[in-house]
Amino acid sequence: MSYNVPSKMEKESFESMILKKLNNDKLSHYKKIFNDNYKCPRNSEEYTLKENLSDELLAKLDFVLKRIGYNQFDTIKDIAEYFRMLLDEKKNIVLFAYNGTGKTRLSVEFKSLGQQLLGDTGEKTADTLYYNAFTEDLFYWDNDLDNDTERLLRLNSNSRFFAGLDELEMESRIRPLLHRYADFDFTINYETWAISFSRNVLTSGTTNRIDNIKISRGEENIFVWCFFLAVVQLVVDKVESYNWVKYIYVDDPISSLDDNNVIAVACHLAQIMSGNDVKVIVSSHHTLFFNVLCNEINRAEHLFLQKNTKNGTYIVKDTTKTPFFHHVALLKELKKASDSGELYTYHFNILRNILEKTASFHGYAHFSACIRKGAEEDEPVHTRLVNIINHGGYSLFDPKEMVEENKEHFKNILNNFLDEYNFNKKLFEDDQVQEEQE
């Protein structure tokens, strides 16, 4: 395997582009490996790499160069290999990438790197439990076209994903998760590997159970997600059927969900990621989902994946400590919600988060400094409102729509903020917020 480790570097470039970047607490432990293996003789203007270094050492140098952004990635497989090395040091990775960049291919490559053939059996070992579009394809509908009565969601029983489930009382594990998000119920038939759905409907004061219903696409996505979370819990509980899982890889679990469920799913996932010793990667194109995960998970690696359209290489940026473009994208989400009038209490949480980051950037101690000084009676009302709604005990799993008066206050705070800090108004007209390619 080849590594992109330069044999020579100009002294100025080496010190400014490598050693300087390694001076922060997060990366300082890498500094020794460069000081030990790159030497600059007295009166020389060039650092030279030692000769005959081992592949292991070259791989480590290449890894660090990629981590500080000096090296780009030639292929998606290179990123997957980098992630496996990064997870030797980190517990969680949260990745943002726009659709079409290669998120799903990355999850597949990561999984494939953990597969090994078992002799001549044709079977493979695995170390990654993953959720992506392929996971959703393990569930498929049998709509009973002949009789239109028994509509079933069938499972691909050949998948390792379902190994041993018939002995693990999955209904009792899935149901509490599902009822966080949905009002329908289900039954699993392990002999036919099929799931039937039902719903209680109130008619004229009487509750009736309707069986064999066809749930919506969004409800199906929620069900599959809860099924996956139940399996994750089996991994966390170290159930023998899943003792092969070393990594969990989750790619965009929030398709077809509204913002309320997006926040609920992100918070629930963050709880799981923070409460066990399994290594987890989550990738998404959804700015709100990504932002909630970044805020809720301590010490995760926050990354942004871009593709360089000029040469086909990939860039992975660390956004942990820098104001990331997603704050602009979040403002776009808030502006969209504000203009539509579909405002919920959690929108104040997002707005306060942005106000706090802006205040910190400008050297202020409190977010209220970023609320426009206008009418004397408005400013304290707006500050109190942001405080009260953020600390009012509103459940993320039961979001409340704002009353009309609070909607007006929200719109005023947001619009004044956008005007005060002179944001480019075209950002809120485009379909997508994208950084310039480097």
C-alpha positions as CSV (number, residue, x, y, z in Angstrom):
1,M,0.0,0.0,0.0
2,S,1.3,3.5,-0.9
3,Y,1.3,6.4,1.6
4,N,1.3,10.0,0.7
5,V,4.1,11.0,3.0
6,P,6.5,13.6,1.5
7,S,10.2,12.7,1.7
8,K,11.2,16.4,1.8
9,M,9.5,19.6,2.9
10,E,10.6,23.2,3.0
11,K,11.3,24.4,6.5
12,E,8.8,27.2,6.5
13,S,6.0,24.9,5.2
14,F,6.8,22.1,7.6
15,E,6.7,24.4,10.6
16,S,3.6,26.4,9.6
17,M,1.5,23.7,7.9
18,I,2.3,20.8,10.2
19,L,4.0,21.7,13.5
20,K,1.9,24.7,14.1
21,K,-1.3,22.7,13.6
22,L,-0.1,20.1,16.1
23,N,0.3,22.7,18.8
24,N,-3.3,22.3,20.1
25,D,-4.3,20.0,22.9
26,K,-6.3,17.7,20.6
27,L,-3.3,16.9,18.3
28,S,-0.2,17.6,20.3
29,H,0.5,13.9,21.0
30,Y,1.3,13.5,17.3
31,K,4.1,16.1,17.4
32,K,6.7,13.6,18.6
33,I,6.3,11.3,15.6
34,F,7.1,14.2,13.2
35,N,10.0,15.5,15.3
36,D,11.5,12.0,15.5
37,N,11.2,11.2,11.8
38,Y,11.7,14.5,10.1
39,K,15.1,16.2,10.5
40,C,16.4,19.6,9.4
41,P,20.2,19.9,9.6
42,R,21.7,23.1,10.8
43,N,21.7,25.9,8.2
44,S,19.3,23.8,6.0
45,E,16.0,25.2,4.8
46,E,14.5,21.7,4.3
47,Y,13.2,18.9,6.5
48,T,14.0,15.4,5.3
49,L,12.1,12.2,6.2
50,K,14.2,9.3,7.6
51,E,14.8,6.4,5.2
52,N,13.6,2.8,5.5
53,L,10.6,3.5,7.8
54,S,8.2,0.7,8.4
55,D,4.8,0.5,6.7
56,E,3.2,0.9,10.1
57,L,5.1,4.2,10.8
58,L,4.4,5.5,7.3
59,A,0.7,4.7,7.8
60,K,0.7,6.7,11.0
61,L,2.4,9.7,9.4
62,D,-0.1,9.6,6.5
63,F,-3.0,9.3,9.0
64,V,-1.9,12.4,10.9
65,L,-1.3,14.4,7.7
66,K,-4.9,13.6,6.7
67,R,-6.2,14.5,10.1
68,I,-4.7,18.0,10.0
69,G,-6.0,18.5,6.5
70,Y,-2.6,18.4,4.8
71,N,-3.4,15.3,2.7
72,Q,-6.6,14.7,0.7
73,F,-8.2,11.4,0.1
74,D,-8.1,9.8,-3.4
75,T,-11.0,7.3,-2.9
76,I,-13.9,6.6,-0.6
77,K,-12.1,3.5,0.5
78,D,-9.2,5.7,1.8
79,I,-11.7,7.5,4.0
80,A,-13.1,4.3,5.3
81,E,-9.6,3.1,6.2
82,Y,-8.9,6.5,7.8
83,F,-12.0,6.2,9.9
84,R,-11.0,2.8,11.2
85,M,-7.7,4.3,12.4
86,L,-9.4,7.3,13.8
87,L,-11.8,5.1,15.9
88,D,-8.7,3.6,17.6
89,E,-8.5,7.0,19.3
90,K,-12.1,8.3,19.2
91,K,-15.4,6.8,20.3
92,N,-17.8,8.6,18.0
93,I,-17.6,10.3,14.6
94,V,-20.4,12.6,13.3
95,L,-20.1,13.3,9.6
96,F,-21.9,15.8,7.4
97,A,-22.0,15.4,3.7
98,Y,-24.4,16.5,1.0
99,N,-26.3,13.9,-1.0
100,G,-24.3,12.6,-3.9
101,T,-20.9,13.0,-2.1
102,G,-20.6,9.3,-1.3
103,K,-22.0,8.8,2.2
104,T,-23.7,5.5,1.5
105,R,-20.8,4.2,-0.4
106,L,-18.6,5.2,2.5
107,S,-20.7,3.1,4.9
108,V,-20.5,0.1,2.6
109,E,-16.7,0.4,2.2
110,F,-16.3,0.7,6.0
111,K,-18.4,-2.5,6.5
112,S,-16.5,-4.3,3.7
113,L,-13.1,-3.6,5.4
114,G,-14.3,-5.6,8.4
115,Q,-15.3,-8.7,6.4
116,Q,-13.1,-11.7,6.1
117,L,-13.7,-14.9,4.1
118,L,-13.9,-18.1,6.3
119,G,-11.8,-20.6,4.3
120,D,-13.6,-22.2,1.4
121,T,-17.1,-21.9,3.0
122,G,-18.0,-18.7,1.1
123,E,-19.1,-17.2,4.5
124,K,-17.7,-14.0,5.8
125,T,-17.0,-12.6,9.2
126,A,-18.1,-9.1,10.0
127,D,-17.5,-6.4,12.6
128,T,-19.9,-3.6,11.6
129,L,-23.6,-3.3,12.3
130,Y,-24.8,-0.7,9.8
131,Y,-28.0,1.3,9.0
132,N,-28.3,2.7,5.5
133,A,-30.4,2.3,2.4
134,F,-29.4,-1.4,2.2
135,T,-30.7,-2.0,5.7
136,E,-34.1,-0.6,4.7
137,D,-34.1,-3.0,1.7
138,L,-34.0,-6.0,4.1
139,F,-37.7,-5.1,4.7
140,Y,-40.1,-5.4,1.7
141,W,-43.9,-5.3,1.3
142,D,-46.2,-8.2,0.4
143,N,-49.4,-6.3,-0.4
144,D,-51.6,-9.4,-1.0
145,L,-52.6,-8.2,-4.5
146,D,-55.1,-11.1,-4.9
147,N,-57.2,-10.5,-1.8
148,D,-56.1,-7.1,-0.6
149,T,-56.5,-8.1,3.0
150,E,-53.2,-9.4,4.5
151,R,-50.6,-6.7,3.9
152,L,-47.3,-7.8,5.4
153,L,-43.9,-6.4,5.7
154,R,-41.5,-9.3,5.1
155,L,-38.0,-9.7,6.4
156,N,-35.0,-11.1,4.5
157,S,-34.3,-14.0,6.9
158,N,-30.9,-14.7,5.2
159,S,-29.4,-11.5,6.6
160,R,-27.0,-11.7,9.6
161,F,-28.9,-8.6,10.8
162,F,-31.8,-10.9,11.9
163,A,-29.7,-13.6,13.5
164,G,-31.3,-15.2,16.5
165,L,-34.1,-12.6,16.8
166,D,-36.9,-15.2,17.3
167,E,-35.3,-16.1,20.7
168,L,-34.9,-12.5,21.9
169,E,-38.5,-11.2,22.3
170,M,-38.0,-8.4,19.8
171,E,-41.6,-7.1,20.0
172,S,-41.0,-6.1,23.7
173,R,-37.8,-4.4,22.7
174,I,-39.1,-2.6,19.7
175,R,-42.5,-1.5,21.0
176,P,-41.3,1.0,23.7
177,L,-39.0,2.6,21.0
178,L,-41.8,2.8,18.4
179,H,-44.3,4.3,20.7
180,R,-42.0,7.3,21.2
181,Y,-42.7,8.2,17.6
182,A,-45.9,6.5,16.3
183,D,-49.4,5.3,17.3
184,F,-49.6,2.0,15.5
185,D,-48.7,-1.5,16.7
186,F,-47.3,-4.7,15.1
187,T,-46.8,-8.4,15.4
188,I,-43.8,-10.5,14.2
189,N,-44.4,-14.0,12.8
190,Y,-41.0,-15.7,13.0
191,E,-42.1,-18.8,11.1
192,T,-43.0,-16.8,8.0
193,W,-40.6,-13.9,8.7
194,A,-43.4,-11.4,8.3
195,I,-44.7,-8.3,10.2
196,S,-48.4,-7.3,10.3
197,F,-49.5,-3.9,11.6
198,S,-52.6,-2.6,13.4
199,R,-53.9,0.6,14.7
200,N,-56.6,1.5,17.3
201,V,-59.2,3.9,15.9
202,L,-61.7,5.9,17.9
203,T,-65.1,5.9,16.2
204,S,-68.3,7.3,17.8
205,G,-66.7,7.0,21.2
206,T,-65.6,3.4,20.7
207,T,-62.1,2.2,20.2
208,N,-61.7,-0.4,17.5
209,R,-58.6,-2.2,16.4
210,I,-57.9,-2.3,12.6
211,D,-55.6,-5.1,11.6
212,N,-53.5,-5.7,8.5
213,I,-53.1,-2.0,7.8
214,K,-50.6,-0.6,5.3
215,I,-48.5,2.0,7.1
216,S,-47.1,5.1,5.3
217,R,-43.6,5.4,4.0
218,G,-42.6,7.7,6.9
219,E,-44.1,5.2,9.4
220,E,-42.3,2.4,7.8
221,N,-39.0,4.3,8.1
222,I,-39.7,4.9,11.7
223,F,-40.5,1.2,12.3
224,V,-37.3,0.0,10.6
225,W,-35.3,2.6,12.6
226,C,-36.8,1.4,15.8
227,F,-36.1,-2.2,14.8
228,F,-32.5,-1.2,14.2
229,L,-32.3,0.6,17.6
230,A,-33.6,-2.6,19.3
231,V,-30.8,-4.5,17.7
232,V,-28.3,-1.8,18.8
233,Q,-29.5,-2.4,22.3
234,L,-28.8,-6.1,22.0
235,V,-25.2,-5.1,21.0
236,V,-25.0,-2.8,24.0
237,D,-26.3,-5.5,26.3
238,K,-23.6,-7.8,24.8
239,V,-26.1,-10.5,23.7
240,E,-24.2,-13.4,22.3
241,S,-25.8,-13.3,18.8
242,Y,-24.3,-9.8,18.3
243,N,-20.9,-10.2,20.0
244,W,-19.3,-9.8,16.5
245,V,-20.2,-6.1,16.4
246,K,-17.2,-3.8,17.0
247,Y,-18.6,-0.8,15.1
248,I,-22.0,0.7,14.5
249,Y,-22.4,2.8,11.3
250,V,-25.6,4.9,10.8
251,D,-26.2,6.6,7.5
252,D,-29.1,9.1,7.2
253,P,-31.7,7.5,9.4
254,I,-34.2,10.4,9.0
255,S,-35.5,10.2,5.5
256,S,-39.2,11.1,5.3
257,L,-39.2,12.5,8.8
258,D,-40.5,16.0,9.8
259,D,-38.3,18.2,12.0
260,N,-40.0,17.1,15.2
261,N,-39.1,13.5,14.7
262,V,-35.6,14.5,13.3
263,I,-34.8,16.1,16.7
264,A,-36.3,13.2,18.6
265,V,-34.3,10.6,16.7
266,A,-31.1,12.6,17.0
267,C,-31.5,13.0,20.8
268,H,-32.3,9.4,21.3
269,L,-29.4,8.3,19.1
270,A,-27.1,10.6,21.1
271,Q,-28.2,9.0,24.3
272,I,-27.3,5.6,23.0
273,M,-23.9,6.7,21.6
274,S,-23.0,8.4,24.9
275,G,-24.0,5.5,27.1
276,N,-21.9,2.5,25.9
277,D,-18.4,1.5,24.7
278,V,-19.3,0.6,21.1
279,K,-17.6,2.7,18.4
280,V,-20.2,4.6,16.4
281,I,-20.2,6.6,13.1
282,V,-23.2,8.7,12.1
283,S,-23.4,10.4,8.7
284,S,-26.1,12.7,7.4
285,H,-27.0,15.4,4.8
286,H,-29.5,17.0,7.2
287,T,-28.2,20.1,8.9
288,L,-30.6,20.1,11.8
289,F,-30.0,16.4,12.6
290,F,-26.2,16.9,12.4
291,N,-26.3,20.0,14.6
292,V,-28.3,18.2,17.3
293,L,-25.9,15.3,17.4
294,C,-22.9,17.7,17.6
295,N,-24.5,19.5,20.5
296,E,-25.6,16.3,22.3
297,I,-22.6,14.0,22.0
298,N,-19.5,14.9,24.1
299,R,-16.1,14.7,22.5
300,A,-17.3,13.3,19.2
301,E,-15.2,14.0,16.1
302,H,-17.2,16.4,14.0
303,L,-16.3,16.1,10.3
304,F,-17.5,17.6,6.9
305,L,-17.0,15.5,3.8
306,Q,-16.6,17.3,0.4
307,K,-15.7,16.1,-3.0
308,N,-13.4,18.2,-5.1
309,T,-15.1,18.3,-8.5
310,K,-12.0,19.4,-10.3
311,N,-9.8,16.3,-9.6
312,G,-12.2,13.8,-8.0
313,T,-10.4,13.7,-4.6
314,Y,-12.1,14.1,-1.2
315,I,-11.7,16.5,1.6
316,V,-12.5,15.7,5.2
317,K,-12.6,18.8,7.5
318,D,-12.6,18.8,11.2
319,T,-15.3,21.2,12.4
320,T,-15.2,20.5,16.1
321,K,-13.8,23.9,17.3
322,T,-14.6,26.1,14.3
323,P,-17.8,27.9,13.4
324,F,-19.1,25.5,10.7
325,F,-21.1,26.5,7.7
326,H,-24.0,24.5,9.2
327,H,-24.8,27.4,11.4
328,V,-25.6,29.4,8.3
329,A,-27.7,26.4,7.1
330,L,-29.5,26.3,10.4
331,L,-30.3,30.0,10.0
332,K,-31.8,29.1,6.7
333,E,-33.9,26.4,8.4
334,L,-35.1,29.0,10.9
335,K,-35.9,31.5,8.2
336,K,-37.9,28.9,6.3
337,A,-39.9,28.0,9.4
338,S,-40.4,31.6,10.3
339,D,-41.6,32.6,6.9
340,S,-44.0,29.6,6.8
341,G,-45.4,30.2,10.3
342,E,-44.7,26.6,11.3
343,L,-42.8,27.5,14.4
344,Y,-42.3,25.1,17.4
345,T,-40.7,25.8,20.8
346,Y,-37.5,23.9,19.8
347,H,-36.8,26.6,17.2
348,F,-36.0,28.9,20.1
349,N,-33.4,26.3,21.2
350,I,-31.7,26.5,17.9
351,L,-31.9,30.3,17.8
352,R,-30.4,30.6,21.2
353,N,-27.6,28.3,20.2
354,I,-26.7,30.5,17.3
355,L,-27.0,33.7,19.4
356,E,-24.7,32.3,22.0
357,K,-22.0,31.3,19.3
358,T,-22.3,34.7,17.7
359,A,-22.0,36.5,21.1
360,S,-18.9,34.4,21.9
361,F,-17.4,35.1,18.5
362,H,-17.8,38.9,19.1
363,G,-16.4,38.7,22.6
364,Y,-19.7,39.2,24.6
365,A,-20.5,37.2,27.7
366,H,-24.3,36.8,27.0
367,F,-26.4,36.0,24.0
368,S,-28.6,39.0,24.8
369,A,-25.9,41.2,23.3
370,C,-26.9,39.9,19.9
371,I,-30.5,40.9,20.3
372,R,-31.1,44.2,18.5
373,K,-31.4,47.2,20.8
374,G,-34.7,48.6,19.7
375,A,-37.8,49.7,21.5
376,E,-37.1,49.7,25.3
377,E,-40.1,47.4,26.0
378,D,-39.0,44.9,23.3
379,E,-35.4,44.0,24.2
380,P,-36.0,42.6,27.8
381,V,-39.1,40.8,26.5
382,H,-37.1,39.1,23.7
383,T,-34.3,38.1,26.1
384,R,-36.7,36.7,28.7
385,L,-38.6,34.9,26.0
386,V,-35.5,33.1,24.7
387,N,-34.5,32.2,28.2
388,I,-37.9,31.0,29.4
389,I,-38.7,28.9,26.3
390,N,-35.2,27.3,26.4
391,H,-35.6,26.3,30.0
392,G,-39.3,25.6,30.1
393,G,-39.0,21.8,30.2
394,Y,-40.5,21.4,26.8
395,S,-40.1,17.8,25.6
396,L,-38.2,17.2,22.4
397,F,-40.4,14.1,22.0
398,D,-43.6,16.2,22.2
399,P,-42.8,19.5,20.5
400,K,-45.3,22.3,21.0
401,E,-46.3,24.8,18.4
402,M,-45.7,28.4,19.5
403,V,-48.6,30.6,20.3
404,E,-49.1,33.5,17.7
405,E,-47.7,36.1,20.0
406,N,-44.4,34.2,20.5
407,K,-44.2,33.5,16.7
408,E,-44.2,37.3,16.1
409,H,-41.5,37.8,18.8
410,F,-39.4,35.0,17.2
411,K,-39.7,36.5,13.7
412,N,-38.6,39.9,15.0
413,I,-35.6,38.5,16.9
414,L,-34.5,36.4,13.9
415,N,-35.0,39.1,11.2
416,N,-33.3,41.7,13.3
417,F,-30.4,39.4,13.9
418,L,-30.0,38.6,10.2
419,D,-30.1,42.4,9.4
420,E,-27.8,43.4,12.2
421,Y,-25.0,41.0,11.2
422,N,-25.6,41.6,7.5
423,F,-26.0,38.0,6.3
424,N,-26.0,37.5,2.6
425,K,-29.7,37.3,1.7
426,K,-29.0,35.1,-1.3
427,L,-28.1,32.3,1.1
428,F,-31.8,32.1,2.1
429,E,-32.9,32.0,-1.5
430,D,-30.7,29.1,-2.8
431,D,-31.9,25.5,-2.5
432,Q,-28.7,24.4,-0.9
433,V,-25.9,26.0,1.2
434,Q,-22.5,24.8,0.0
435,E,-19.0,25.8,0.8
436,E,-16.7,26.7,-2.0
437,Q,-14.6,23.8,-3.1
438,E,-11.0,24.1,-2.3
